[in-house]
Amino acid sequence: MDKGAAGILALGIFFGAAALGGLGGNALIEAKQWERSVVVKGLSEREYVADKVIWPLQFVEAGNDLTSLYNTMSANSEKVKAYLILQGIDLAEITVGLPEVTDKLAQRYGSNNGVKFRYSGTQTVTVYSADVMKVRSVQQNLSDLLGQGVALSTENYNARTEFIFTRLNEVKPEMIEEATINAREVAEKFADDSNSQLGKIKRANQGQFSIFERDSQHPHIKQVRVVSTIEYTLTD
């Protein structure tokens, strides 16, 4: 190869490399611009009334004769059931559980000296209803039942009333949309403050829904909450 051809070839390689270098530089700049982003969180929080309630009415009886104890517990169960029906609770919503009886003299551990009653029995009548407000009303009007000699137990954890919200799938779409709008508003404010333009969503995390009681006095009112995390690109 003569010197002229070699020179032409060298110039071609130089300008080609320069062109590729320019393209590479532009790609790098574009990549860096793409990497500019902002991560924001969007909140949606709403209150809903629970749509299901589980209400255990529990009472405890004691005695020394097992048959008599069972008869008393059965009679009290019928009193509770009749009272609930009288207050407007549907029979199909009432379940009478099996009695739980403890024989204190049969217990291996602990002293049995001075035991007044050998047997202790616990009975639970459970209401499972979709009429939450009806159950709430009945719960506040138990004086007549107490007057019939049925002493309800409220100290046992198993006797705690549960209010349940089951319509989460119905409210999810609107709440996710609300959280997304909230996140975009925050991102747009950030972009304006930094003299940037808000771009497309780079990645998004819907977040977990949480359901909890509004407060201890209104356990039937549920707060439903979701926090979405969204990353937006920023451009000049």
N, C-alpha and C positions, 0 to 999 in steps of 0.2 A: 504494500500500500504506500503511495507517494505521500509527501508531506501535505499537499493540498487536500487530499481526501481525508487524511487523518485529522487535519484542522477542522474540516467541515463536520466530521463525526463528533469531535470533542465539543464543538459549539452546540451541536444538536443535543448531546447529553446534558450539557450545562443548562440550556434553556428548558429542556424537559424536566430536569430536576427542579429548576426554579418554579416552573408552573405547578408541579406536583406539590412543592413546598407551600406555594400560595394556596392551593386547594386545601392542603392539610391544615394550614393556619386558619382558614375560614371555617373549616369543620370544627376545629378546636374551640374557636370563638363561639360558634353556634352551640356546641356541647356545653360550654361554660354558661351560656345564657340559659340553656335548658335546665341546668343544675340549680339556677336561682329559683327558690321556692319559699313558701311560707306554710307552716303547719298550724291549723286552727282547730278549735273544738266548737261544736254546735250543740246546744242544749234544747231538749223538749221535755217539758214536765207538765203533767195534767193530773186532775183529780177525778176519780170515778167512784161511784157507790158500788160496793161488792155485790155480786149477783148470786152468790151462794152462801149459806150459813150452816155450820154444824154446831149444834147447841147440846152438849151433854148435861143432863140434870142428874146429879149424883147425890145419893143419900146413904148414910151409914146406920146400921142397926146392930145392937149387941144383946146377948142373952146366954143363958146356960143350957137351954133346950134347943137342939138343932132344928127339930121339926117346927117348933113354935117360931123360931127365927125365920125360917123359910116362909112360913105363912104370913108373917108380918111384912116381910119384904115384898111378897107377891101382892098383898093388899095395898101397900103403899105405891107399888108400881101402877096398879089399876087406878088409884086416886090421881096420880100424876098424869096418866094418859087421859083420863076423863076430863081433868082440868084443862089440859092443852086443847082438847077437842072443843070444849066449851068456849075457849078463848079464840077459836077460829082456825086452829092448826088442823090441817087435813090428816086423817088417820094414816094415809099412805106415807106420810112424812115422819111418822113416829116409829121408833124401833126400841124394843125392850131387850136389853142385853141379859146374859146369864149372870146370876149373882156370884160374887167372889167371897168365899167364907174362909176365915182364918181360925184355926184351933190353937189358941195360945198355949194350952197344956202340951201340945204336940211339938212345939218348937224346941229345937235342940239347944239353942243358944239363948242366953239371957235368963234372968230370974223370973220365975212364975209365982213367987210368993206374993200374996196380997192381991191376986187377980180376982176382980169382982165378977167379971163375965168371961166365961170360957171362950165363947164364940163371938167373932166380929164379922159382920157381913156388909159388903158394899154392892150397891145396885145402881145401874146407870140406865136411864131412859134418854135416848138421843133423838133430837129433831134435826132432820136434814131437809132444808127448804130453799126455794128460790125466792120466796117472799121475805126478803131481809127486813124490811121495815115492819112487817107484821110480827116477826119474831122479836125484834127490838122492843116493840110495844108490849108484848107478853112478858118479856124479861123484867120490865119495870113494874109489873103488877102481879107479884107472887104472894101477896099477903094472905089471900084466901087459902092458898095451898099450904102455907105455913100454919094457918089456923086449923087445918085438918090433921095436924100432928106429923107432917112430913118435914123434917129438918134437912134442907139441902146443904150439901157440902160445897164450899167454894175454894178451899185451900189446896185441894189436890190439883196438880198440873193437868191431869187427864180430864178435869172438869172445865177446862178453859174453852170458851167459845171461840170458834174459828170463823172468820169472814174471808171469803175467797173471791178473787176477781178472775174470771175465766175467759174474758173476752179480749185477751191481749192480741190475738191474731187479727181481730177486727180493727183495732186502733193503731197497730204497728205502721201501716203505710203512711197515714197522715202524720204521725209523730216523727217518722224518719224524714219525711219531706220538710217538716217544720225545723228539725235539727239541721238539715242540709242548708236551708235558707238562712238560718241563724249563723251558721259557719261561714257562708259566703259573704254575709254582711260584715262580719269581723275581718275577713280576708280583704275585702274591698277597702275597708277603712285603713288597714295596714298598707295596702298598695298605694293609696292616695297619700298617706303620710310619708312614704318613702319615694314618692315621685315615680312610681312604677305602674305598669298595667297588669291587671290580673289575667292570667292565662287559663288553661284548661286544668282539670283535676288530674293530678299525677297519680295519686293513690288515695284510697278512702277505706276507713274502718267504721262499720256501722255502730259498733259498741254493743254492750250488753244492756238489756232492759232490766230494771229493778222495780220491784213492787213492795211498798211498805206502808204501814199505818200512818195516817196523817198525824195523830197524837193518841195518847192513851185514853182520852175521853171519847174519841170517835174512831174506834177500831174498824168500823164498817166503811169508812171513807179511806180509799186507797190512793196513794200518790204513785203514779207510774212515771218513770224517768228513764231517759236514754241520752247518752252523750256520744256524738259521732265525731271522729277525728278525720279531718280531710286535709290533704296537702295539695296546694295549688302552685302552678308555675307562675313566675313573675317575668315580665319583659319590660324593656325600656319604652 
